[in-house]
Amino acid sequence: MEKETIEFFEKDGILDIEKVINKYNLYIYKILKNSISDESDVEEILSDVFYIFWKNYKKLDINTEIKPYLIGITKNLIKKKYRKNSFKVENIELYVNNVFNDIDLEELSENKEKSKIISNTLNNIKKEEKEVFILFYYNQKKIKEISKILSISEAKVKIILHRTRNKIKNNLKERGYSYGK
């Protein structure tokens, strides 16, 4: 099977965006439905994914594979949406790791269970630990920024992140899941 790169969808230097949409629309839709419950948000982000791809494809190498690129755009738009709506810890299980190379129900089920474990872990730790973790992983703040926001030292931020990751890792291992997958 030929790689589905930008070159694959181009004809005479022009991208056939309809062909791209027809090929990947359902795939991206499934990722969004597993991450966002509001159908209007799903539809909005779905159209934004293809618009952003279309707007930026000329900046990419013609050998860029489209599927991983679309997944990256989707993931970033989901993060942006949660940040914009002042993301709350209760929504973590809707958000954590729902983007995969191939969607299958067993894998989705396993990842949903992992998300619940992570969410439960975060709901059972100190407020400061939860804030540090959310700021770092979900709001993509740097350690220095977190230090200033929470008025704690950078060393303390690093220690909290390390301990929180270990708590999550241990809770996943206790329930038979590997960490980081």
Secondary structure, 3 states (H helix, E strand, C coil): CCCCECHHHEECCEECHHHHHHHHHHHHHHHHHCCCCCHHHHHHHHHHHHHHHHHHHHHCCCCCEHHHHHHHHHHHHHHHHHHHCCCCHHHHHHHCCCCCCCCCHHHHHHHHHHHHHHHHHHHCCCHHHHHHHHHHHHCCCCHHHHHHHHCCCHHHHHHHHHHHHHHHHHHHHHCCCCCCC
